[in-house]
Amino acid sequence: MNTTSSMIDSTVVDTPAGPFAVLVGPDGAVRASGFTAAPANLLPLVHPSLRGELRHRPEVGPVTAAVANYLDGDLAAIDDVPVEQHTGGAFMSHAWQVLRNVKPGAAVTYTEYAALAGRPTAVRAAAAACARNAAALFVPCHRVLRTDGTLGGYRWGLPVKRWLLDHERLG
């Protein structure tokens, strides 16, 4: 298990939706990411067992390349980037994995997401999985909409969510 003394590499990538920060563990897995210019703002989203000292890098290898390729229109480029985030429950981890299978341009509602995760009546739990997701973009919670098709919430703001959905529709 990782300890708080491990180093976490961080970088910020410029995107049309704003600066996108990524925290990557020693094994190359994304521990947190989001639309902020300050990687340190992501650290509270990382499970305590996965936290460490941040080390800024101009780029973080395959993760940076995947983001650049995604922005250039290869929407599947982020699919195989490893992600490491923990919670206290099996449903949350499973729900995040299920979310990684929602394809670009094929947004689902919270109700559909709950059904995909195997618990069709657990709409609130599905919404909580989106809200607690620390790895924005790589675990694409932006692809989940309200039942009426409206955007709903997004930690990084609705303009960012709209940009991501539009980018994926056009990609």
C-alpha positions as CSV (number, residue, x, y, z in Angstrom):
1,M,0.0,0.0,0.0
2,N,1.1,3.5,-0.7
3,T,2.0,5.8,2.1
4,T,1.7,9.5,2.6
5,S,5.5,9.8,2.1
6,S,5.3,8.8,-1.6
7,M,5.8,11.4,-4.3
8,I,2.9,12.4,-6.6
9,D,3.8,13.9,-9.9
10,S,1.6,16.8,-11.0
11,T,1.2,18.8,-14.2
12,V,-1.2,21.3,-15.7
13,V,-2.3,21.0,-19.3
14,D,-3.9,24.0,-21.1
15,T,-7.2,23.0,-22.7
16,P,-10.0,25.0,-24.4
17,A,-12.1,24.4,-21.3
18,G,-9.4,25.9,-19.0
19,P,-6.3,24.6,-17.2
20,F,-6.5,20.8,-16.4
21,A,-4.4,19.5,-13.5
22,V,-3.4,15.9,-13.1
23,L,-1.9,14.1,-10.1
24,V,-0.1,10.8,-11.0
25,G,1.2,8.2,-8.5
26,P,4.6,6.5,-8.8
27,D,2.9,3.6,-10.7
28,G,1.7,6.0,-13.4
29,A,-2.0,5.9,-12.3
30,V,-4.1,9.0,-12.1
31,R,-5.0,9.7,-8.5
32,A,-6.9,12.9,-9.2
33,S,-7.6,15.3,-12.0
34,G,-9.7,18.4,-12.6
35,F,-10.1,21.7,-14.3
36,T,-7.9,23.9,-12.0
37,A,-4.6,25.7,-12.5
38,A,-3.5,24.6,-9.0
39,P,-2.7,20.9,-8.6
40,A,-2.6,21.3,-4.8
41,N,-6.4,21.9,-5.0
42,L,-6.8,18.3,-6.0
43,L,-5.0,16.7,-3.1
44,P,-8.0,16.8,-0.7
45,L,-9.8,14.7,-3.3
46,V,-7.2,11.9,-3.0
47,H,-7.9,9.2,-0.5
48,P,-5.6,9.6,2.5
49,S,-3.8,6.3,1.8
50,L,-2.8,7.6,-1.7
51,R,-1.7,11.2,-0.8
52,G,1.9,12.3,-1.0
53,E,4.1,15.2,-1.6
54,L,3.5,16.9,-4.9
55,R,6.3,17.2,-7.4
56,H,5.5,19.5,-10.4
57,R,6.6,18.1,-13.8
58,P,6.2,19.8,-17.2
59,E,4.5,16.6,-18.4
60,V,3.6,13.2,-16.9
61,G,4.4,10.8,-19.8
62,P,1.5,8.7,-21.2
63,V,-1.1,10.6,-19.2
64,T,-0.1,13.9,-20.7
65,A,0.0,12.3,-24.2
66,A,-3.5,10.8,-23.6
67,V,-4.9,14.2,-22.7
68,A,-3.3,15.9,-25.7
69,N,-4.6,13.1,-28.0
70,Y,-8.1,13.4,-26.5
71,L,-8.1,17.2,-27.1
72,D,-6.9,16.6,-30.7
73,G,-10.0,14.4,-31.3
74,D,-8.9,10.9,-30.3
75,L,-11.7,10.6,-27.7
76,A,-10.6,7.0,-26.8
77,A,-7.1,8.1,-25.9
78,I,-8.1,8.5,-22.2
79,D,-9.8,5.1,-21.9
80,D,-6.7,3.0,-21.0
81,V,-5.1,5.5,-18.7
82,P,-4.9,3.8,-15.3
83,V,-6.8,5.4,-12.4
84,E,-6.3,4.7,-8.7
85,Q,-8.9,6.1,-6.3
86,H,-10.4,4.4,-3.2
87,T,-13.6,4.7,-1.2
88,G,-15.1,2.8,1.7
89,G,-17.6,0.9,-0.5
90,A,-17.5,-1.7,-3.2
91,F,-20.4,-0.1,-5.1
92,M,-18.5,3.2,-5.6
93,S,-15.5,1.5,-7.1
94,H,-17.7,-0.7,-9.3
95,A,-19.7,2.4,-10.4
96,W,-16.5,4.3,-11.4
97,Q,-15.4,1.3,-13.5
98,V,-18.8,1.1,-15.2
99,L,-18.6,4.9,-15.9
100,R,-15.3,4.3,-17.7
101,N,-17.3,2.2,-20.2
102,V,-19.7,5.0,-21.1
103,K,-18.5,6.0,-24.6
104,P,-18.0,9.6,-25.7
105,G,-21.1,11.1,-27.4
106,A,-23.3,8.5,-25.6
107,A,-24.2,10.3,-22.4
108,V,-26.5,8.5,-19.9
109,T,-28.9,9.7,-17.3
110,Y,-28.3,9.1,-13.6
111,T,-31.1,6.5,-13.8
112,E,-29.4,4.7,-16.7
113,Y,-26.1,4.9,-14.9
114,A,-27.5,3.2,-11.8
115,A,-28.9,0.4,-14.0
116,L,-25.6,0.0,-15.8
117,A,-23.9,-0.3,-12.4
118,G,-26.4,-3.1,-11.5
119,R,-28.5,-1.2,-9.1
120,P,-31.4,0.4,-11.0
121,T,-33.0,1.8,-7.9
122,A,-29.8,3.3,-6.5
123,V,-30.0,6.6,-8.5
124,R,-28.7,8.6,-5.5
125,A,-25.8,6.2,-5.0
126,A,-24.9,6.6,-8.7
127,A,-25.1,10.4,-8.3
128,A,-22.8,10.1,-5.3
129,A,-20.3,8.2,-7.3
130,C,-20.2,11.1,-9.8
131,A,-19.9,13.6,-7.0
132,R,-17.0,11.7,-5.2
133,N,-15.1,11.0,-8.4
134,A,-11.6,12.5,-8.1
135,A,-10.4,11.6,-11.6
136,A,-12.4,13.9,-13.8
137,L,-12.1,13.2,-17.6
138,F,-10.5,9.7,-17.0
139,V,-13.6,8.6,-15.1
140,P,-16.0,10.6,-17.3
141,C,-18.7,11.7,-14.8
142,H,-19.4,14.6,-17.3
143,R,-21.2,12.0,-19.4
144,V,-24.0,11.6,-16.9
145,L,-27.1,13.9,-17.2
146,R,-30.3,14.4,-15.3
147,T,-33.3,12.3,-16.3
148,D,-34.7,15.3,-18.2
149,G,-31.5,15.5,-20.3
150,T,-30.2,18.7,-18.6
151,L,-26.6,18.9,-17.4
152,G,-27.1,18.6,-13.7
153,G,-24.0,19.4,-11.5
154,Y,-20.3,19.1,-12.2
155,R,-17.5,19.8,-9.7
156,W,-15.6,21.9,-12.4
157,G,-18.6,23.9,-13.5
158,L,-21.3,23.5,-16.1
159,P,-19.5,25.5,-18.8
160,V,-16.7,22.8,-18.6
161,K,-19.2,20.0,-18.7
162,R,-20.9,21.5,-21.7
163,W,-17.5,22.0,-23.5
164,L,-16.6,18.3,-22.8
165,L,-19.9,17.0,-24.1
166,D,-19.8,19.2,-27.2
167,H,-16.1,18.2,-27.9
168,E,-17.1,14.5,-27.7
169,R,-20.1,15.0,-30.0
170,L,-17.9,16.6,-32.6
171,G,-14.9,14.4,-32.2
